């Protein structure tokens, strides 16, 4: 019985550490996006903003490409509706 409790404690510790790592990674990513504000040299700050805009545009293009690859929504045809209606009358919750 003691052996199981040791395993439980180690699993809890591993879970806590993984959550802490995940939170710190998210905080670092958020801080990286905000660092352009704190650059004092105007030319460097503007270059940083341009890099961020280019990254954002590339991300948007990739998101649009992923959405274009997805199957478009097709409404149910009249035949599909009739088939579904007939199946519902045959099978009720089986």
OpenMM code with the backbone's topology and positions (N, CA, C; nanometers):
from openmm import Vec3, app, unit

residues = "UNK UNK UNK UNK UNK UNK UNK UNK UNK UNK UNK UNK UNK UNK UNK UNK UNK UNK UNK UNK UNK UNK UNK UNK UNK UNK UNK UNK UNK UNK UNK UNK UNK UNK UNK UNK UNK UNK UNK UNK UNK UNK UNK UNK UNK UNK UNK UNK UNK UNK UNK UNK UNK UNK UNK UNK UNK UNK UNK UNK UNK UNK UNK UNK UNK UNK UNK UNK UNK UNK UNK UNK UNK UNK UNK UNK UNK UNK UNK UNK UNK UNK UNK UNK UNK UNK UNK UNK UNK UNK UNK UNK UNK UNK".split()
positions = [
    Vec3(0.0826, -0.1191, 0.0000),
    Vec3(0.0000, 0.0000, 0.0000),
    Vec3(0.0870, 0.1255, 0.0000),
    Vec3(0.1986, 0.1205, 0.0666),
    Vec3(0.2877, 0.2361, 0.0683),
    Vec3(0.3435, 0.2642, -0.0702),
    Vec3(0.3696, 0.1586, -0.1437),
    Vec3(0.4279, 0.1742, -0.2765),
    Vec3(0.3345, 0.2534, -0.3681),
    Vec3(0.2065, 0.2296, -0.3593),
    Vec3(0.1088, 0.3020, -0.4400),
    Vec3(0.1028, 0.4495, -0.4047),
    Vec3(0.1140, 0.4812, -0.2775),
    Vec3(0.1069, 0.6211, -0.2370),
    Vec3(0.2296, 0.6979, -0.2846),
    Vec3(0.3452, 0.6323, -0.2904),
    Vec3(0.4661, 0.6974, -0.3411),
    Vec3(0.4478, 0.7276, -0.4897),
    Vec3(0.3895, 0.6328, -0.5605),
    Vec3(0.3636, 0.6524, -0.7033),
    Vec3(0.2653, 0.7674, -0.7236),
    Vec3(0.1631, 0.7759, -0.6395),
    Vec3(0.0651, 0.8846, -0.6503),
    Vec3(0.1314, 1.0197, -0.6281),
    Vec3(0.2184, 1.0279, -0.5285),
    Vec3(0.2876, 1.1540, -0.5011),
    Vec3(0.3766, 1.1945, -0.6163),
    Vec3(0.4466, 1.0984, -0.6759),
    Vec3(0.5351, 1.1321, -0.7875),
    Vec3(0.4536, 1.1751, -0.9096),
    Vec3(0.3381, 1.1153, -0.9294),
    Vec3(0.2526, 1.1559, -1.0412),
    Vec3(0.1975, 1.2965, -1.0185),
    Vec3(0.1603, 1.3285, -0.8960),
    Vec3(0.1116, 1.4622, -0.8649),
    Vec3(0.2218, 1.5651, -0.8872),
    Vec3(0.3441, 1.5305, -0.8454),
    Vec3(0.4563, 1.6207, -0.8648),
    Vec3(0.4828, 1.6414, -1.0134),
    Vec3(0.4815, 1.5356, -1.0906),
    Vec3(0.5043, 1.5469, -1.2347),
    Vec3(0.3961, 1.6324, -1.3001),
    Vec3(0.2723, 1.6157, -1.2578),
    Vec3(0.1624, 1.6942, -1.3130),
    Vec3(0.1799, 1.8417, -1.2791),
    Vec3(0.2149, 1.8710, -1.1556),
    Vec3(0.2355, 2.0098, -1.1148),
    Vec3(0.3498, 2.0736, -1.1923),
    Vec3(0.4578, 2.0002, -1.2100),
    Vec3(0.5713, 2.0538, -1.2848),
    Vec3(0.5357, 2.0785, -1.4310),
    Vec3(0.4578, 1.9897, -1.4893),
    Vec3(0.4190, 2.0105, -1.6288),
    Vec3(0.3290, 2.1326, -1.6422),
    Vec3(0.2378, 2.1547, -1.5467),
    Vec3(0.1543, 2.2747, -1.5498),
    Vec3(0.2391, 2.4005, -1.5341),
    Vec3(0.3362, 2.3967, -1.4453),
    Vec3(0.4228, 2.5123, -1.4252),
    Vec3(0.5030, 2.5432, -1.5523),
    Vec3(0.5519, 2.4410, -1.6172),
    Vec3(0.6265, 2.4598, -1.7412),
    Vec3(0.5366, 2.5178, -1.8502),
    Vec3(0.4146, 2.4691, -1.8590),
    Vec3(0.3208, 2.5183, -1.9593),
    Vec3(0.2881, 2.6656, -1.9355),
    Vec3(0.2657, 2.7029, -1.8119),
    Vec3(0.2324, 2.8416, -1.7795),
    Vec3(0.3499, 2.9339, -1.8085),
    Vec3(0.4711, 2.8910, -1.7745),
    Vec3(0.5874, 2.9751, -1.8004),
    Vec3(0.6122, 2.9905, -1.9498),
    Vec3(0.5846, 2.8866, -2.0274),
    Vec3(0.6010, 2.8956, -2.1726),
    Vec3(0.5012, 2.9943, -2.2315),
    Vec3(0.3777, 2.9911, -2.1851),
    Vec3(0.2770, 3.0850, -2.2339),
    Vec3(0.3129, 3.2286, -2.1968),
    Vec3(0.3648, 3.2479, -2.0773),
    Vec3(0.4031, 3.3819, -2.0338),
    Vec3(0.5193, 3.4338, -2.1179),
    Vec3(0.6135, 3.3474, -2.1523),
    Vec3(0.7275, 3.3876, -2.2337),
    Vec3(0.6815, 3.4260, -2.3738),
    Vec3(0.5901, 3.3507, -2.4308),
    Vec3(0.5393, 3.3812, -2.5645),
    Vec3(0.4648, 3.5144, -2.5646),
    Vec3(0.3882, 3.5415, -2.4612),
    Vec3(0.3163, 3.6681, -2.4520),
    Vec3(0.4132, 3.7847, -2.4344),
    Vec3(0.5192, 3.7650, -2.3589),
    Vec3(0.6173, 3.8706, -2.3373),
    Vec3(0.6949, 3.8993, -2.4647),
    Vec3(0.7198, 3.7990, -2.5476),
    Vec3(0.7941, 3.8185, -2.6712),
    Vec3(0.7167, 3.9089, -2.7667),
    Vec3(0.5873, 3.9013, -2.7675),
    Vec3(0.5063, 3.9838, -2.8557),
    Vec3(0.5036, 4.1294, -2.8097),
    Vec3(0.5245, 4.1543, -2.6845),
    Vec3(0.5138, 4.2889, -2.6291),
    Vec3(0.6470, 4.3627, -2.6242),
    Vec3(0.7574, 4.2992, -2.6568),
    Vec3(0.8858, 4.3623, -2.6317),
    Vec3(0.9190, 4.4774, -2.7249),
    Vec3(0.8522, 4.4955, -2.8372),
    Vec3(0.8806, 4.6064, -2.9283),
    Vec3(0.8531, 4.7414, -2.8621),
    Vec3(0.7558, 4.7446, -2.7733),
    Vec3(0.7221, 4.8708, -2.7067),
    Vec3(0.8388, 4.9271, -2.6273),
    Vec3(0.9219, 4.8380, -2.5767),
    Vec3(1.0252, 4.8817, -2.4839),
    Vec3(1.1577, 4.9137, -2.5509),
    Vec3(1.1667, 4.9036, -2.6822),
    Vec3(1.2885, 4.9397, -2.7545),
    Vec3(1.2893, 5.0912, -2.7682),
    Vec3(1.3972, 5.1540, -2.7220),
    Vec3(1.4003, 5.2995, -2.7184),
    Vec3(1.4382, 5.3612, -2.8522),
    Vec3(1.5281, 5.2980, -2.9274),
    Vec3(1.5672, 5.3533, -3.0566),
    Vec3(1.4507, 5.3384, -3.1542),
    Vec3(1.4129, 5.4507, -3.2141),
    Vec3(1.2938, 5.4511, -3.2981),
    Vec3(1.3084, 5.3586, -3.4192),
    Vec3(1.4224, 5.3609, -3.4840),
    Vec3(1.4403, 5.2784, -3.6041),
    Vec3(1.4348, 5.1291, -3.5693),
    Vec3(1.4942, 5.0914, -3.4575),
    Vec3(1.4901, 4.9513, -3.4151),
    Vec3(1.3477, 4.9098, -3.3757),
    Vec3(1.2771, 4.9994, -3.3094),
    Vec3(1.1396, 4.9708, -3.2680),
    Vec3(1.0501, 4.9523, -3.3910),
    Vec3(1.0655, 5.0407, -3.4911),
    Vec3(0.9857, 5.0284, -3.6130),
    Vec3(1.0200, 4.9003, -3.6889),
    Vec3(1.1478, 4.8626, -3.6894),
    Vec3(1.1877, 4.7376, -3.7540),
    Vec3(1.1256, 4.6172, -3.6825),
    Vec3(1.1197, 4.6250, -3.5513),
    Vec3(1.0575, 4.5181, -3.4724),
    Vec3(0.9093, 4.5072, -3.5061),
    Vec3(0.8404, 4.6211, -3.5154),
    Vec3(0.6984, 4.6189, -3.5511),
    Vec3(0.6768, 4.5626, -3.6919),
    Vec3(0.7664, 4.5969, -3.7845),
    Vec3(0.7543, 4.5442, -3.9212),
    Vec3(0.7730, 4.3930, -3.9225),
    Vec3(0.8685, 4.3431, -3.8442),
    Vec3(0.8877, 4.1979, -3.8360),
    Vec3(0.7629, 4.1302, -3.7809),
    Vec3(0.7048, 4.1897, -3.6775),
    Vec3(0.5830, 4.1322, -3.6201),
    Vec3(0.4678, 4.1338, -3.7201),
    Vec3(0.4575, 4.2423, -3.7977),
    Vec3(0.3522, 4.2486, -3.8990),
    Vec3(0.3721, 4.1418, -4.0057),
    Vec3(0.4970, 4.1202, -4.0463),
    Vec3(0.5256, 4.0175, -4.1466),
    Vec3(0.4923, 3.8784, -4.0923),
    Vec3(0.5263, 3.8527, -3.9667),
    Vec3(0.4943, 3.7234, -3.9046),
    Vec3(0.3430, 3.7046, -3.8946),
    Vec3(0.2721, 3.8109, -3.8585),
    Vec3(0.1266, 3.8044, -3.8466),
    Vec3(0.0630, 3.7777, -3.9821),
    Vec3(0.1126, 3.8444, -4.0866),
    Vec3(0.0579, 3.8239, -4.2205),
    Vec3(0.0825, 3.6804, -4.2675),
    Vec3(0.2004, 3.6267, -4.2395),
    Vec3(0.2312, 3.4885, -4.2778),
    Vec3(0.1413, 3.3914, -4.2028),
    Vec3(0.1173, 3.4187, -4.0752),
    Vec3(0.0304, 3.3336, -3.9945),
    Vec3(-0.1130, 3.3376, -4.0481),
    Vec3(-0.1593, 3.4560, -4.0871),
    Vec3(-0.2942, 3.4686, -4.1416),
    Vec3(-0.3068, 3.3939, -4.2739),
    Vec3(-0.2036, 3.4032, -4.3591),
    Vec3(-0.2070, 3.3319, -4.4862),
    Vec3(-0.2126, 3.1815, -4.4644),
    Vec3(-0.1351, 3.1314, -4.3695),
    Vec3(-0.1372, 2.9880, -4.3433),
    Vec3(-0.2722, 2.9453, -4.2858),
    Vec3(-0.3322, 3.0294, -4.2005),
    Vec3(-0.4648, 2.9987, -4.1463),
    Vec3(-0.5700, 2.9978, -4.2570),
    Vec3(-0.5608, 3.0936, -4.3492),
    Vec3(-0.6560, 3.0983, -4.4605),
    Vec3(-0.6398, 2.9766, -4.5505),
    Vec3(-0.5141, 2.9332, -4.5715),
    Vec3(-0.4903, 2.8151, -4.6543),
    Vec3(-0.5483, 2.6906, -4.5884),
    Vec3(-0.5356, 2.6800, -4.4573),
    Vec3(-0.5929, 2.5655, -4.3859),
    Vec3(-0.7442, 2.5662, -4.3966),
    Vec3(-0.8053, 2.6835, -4.3842),
    Vec3(-0.9503, 2.6921, -4.3934),
    Vec3(-0.9990, 2.6614, -4.5344),
    Vec3(-0.9210, 2.6988, -4.6359),
    Vec3(-0.9602, 2.6726, -4.7740),
    Vec3(-0.9546, 2.5233, -4.8040),
    Vec3(-0.8661, 2.4508, -4.7361),
    Vec3(-0.8529, 2.3079, -4.7595),
    Vec3(-0.9660, 2.2288, -4.6956),
    Vec3(-1.0313, 2.2854, -4.5973),
    Vec3(-1.1394, 2.2150, -4.5308),
    Vec3(-1.2580, 2.2015, -4.6253),
    Vec3(-1.3321, 2.0955, -4.6074),
    Vec3(-1.4480, 2.0698, -4.6915),
    Vec3(-1.5550, 2.1757, -4.6643),
    Vec3(-1.6068, 2.2381, -4.7693),
    Vec3(-1.7088, 2.3410, -4.7474),
    Vec3(-1.8393, 2.2789, -4.6998),
    Vec3(-1.9183, 2.3582, -4.6354),
    Vec3(-2.0466, 2.3133, -4.5831),
    Vec3(-2.1424, 2.2925, -4.6997),
    Vec3(-2.2030, 2.1768, -4.7020),
    Vec3(-2.3025, 2.1470, -4.8034),
    Vec3(-2.4355, 2.1202, -4.7336),
    Vec3(-2.5379, 2.1968, -4.7679),
    Vec3(-2.6668, 2.1736, -4.7035),
    Vec3(-2.7247, 2.0392, -4.7444),
    Vec3(-2.8102, 1.9865, -4.6610),
    Vec3(-2.8710, 1.8568, -4.6863),
    Vec3(-2.9644, 1.8669, -4.8074),
    Vec3(-2.9497, 1.7749, -4.8991),
    Vec3(-3.0381, 1.7742, -5.0158),
    Vec3(-3.1735, 1.7178, -4.9775),
    Vec3(-3.2684, 1.7332, -5.0675),
    Vec3(-3.4041, 1.6844, -5.0420),
    Vec3(-3.4049, 1.5328, -5.0239),
    Vec3(-3.3258, 1.4609, -5.1039),
    Vec3(-3.3211, 1.3147, -5.0928),
    Vec3(-3.2630, 1.2709, -4.9585),
    Vec3(-3.1583, 1.3419, -4.9128),
    Vec3(-3.0990, 1.3095, -4.7826),
    Vec3(-3.1992, 1.3320, -4.6702),
    Vec3(-3.2773, 1.4370, -4.6807),
    Vec3(-3.3769, 1.4664, -4.5781),
    Vec3(-3.4844, 1.3577, -4.5739),
    Vec3(-3.5276, 1.3129, -4.6922),
    Vec3(-3.6284, 1.2067, -4.6961),
    Vec3(-3.5740, 1.0766, -4.6388),
    Vec3(-3.4495, 1.0429, -4.6706),
    Vec3(-3.3875, 0.9213, -4.6183),
    Vec3(-3.3760, 0.9268, -4.4666),
    Vec3(-3.3330, 1.0406, -4.4158),
    Vec3(-3.3201, 1.0558, -4.2712),
    Vec3(-3.4558, 1.0418, -4.2034),
    Vec3(-3.5580, 1.0966, -4.2647),
    Vec3(-3.6924, 1.0884, -4.2081),
    Vec3(-3.7421, 0.9436, -4.2051),
    Vec3(-3.7157, 0.8697, -4.3126),
    Vec3(-3.7609, 0.7314, -4.3159),
    Vec3(-3.6835, 0.6442, -4.2169),
    Vec3(-3.5549, 0.6723, -4.1974),
    Vec3(-3.4757, 0.5959, -4.1003),
    Vec3(-3.5213, 0.6237, -3.9586),
    Vec3(-3.5595, 0.7472, -3.9315),
    Vec3(-3.6081, 0.7797, -3.7981),
    Vec3(-3.7369, 0.7056, -3.7668),
    Vec3(-3.8197, 0.6845, -3.8663),
    Vec3(-3.9450, 0.6142, -3.8407),
    Vec3(-3.9209, 0.4635, -3.8209),
    Vec3(-3.8140, 0.4097, -3.8805),
    Vec3(-3.7832, 0.2676, -3.8669),
    Vec3(-3.7147, 0.2390, -3.7329),
    Vec3(-3.6146, 0.3147, -3.7032),
    Vec3(-3.5303, 0.2870, -3.5869),
    Vec3(-3.5432, 0.4008, -3.4864),
    Vec3(-3.5971, 0.3734, -3.3737),
    Vec3(-3.6137, 0.4764, -3.2707),
    Vec3(-3.5210, 0.4472, -3.1534),
    Vec3(-3.3995, 0.5018, -3.1610),
    Vec3(-3.3059, 0.4907, -3.0511),
    Vec3(-3.2356, 0.3579, -3.0384),
    Vec3(-3.2169, 0.2863, -3.1483),
    Vec3(-3.1499, 0.1578, -3.1361),
    Vec3(-3.0046, 0.1651, -3.1664),
] * unit.nanometer
topology = app.Topology()
chain = topology.addChain("A")
for resn in residues:
    res = topology.addResidue(resn, chain)
    for name in ("N", "CA", "C"):
        topology.addAtom(name, app.Element.getBySymbol(name[0]), res)
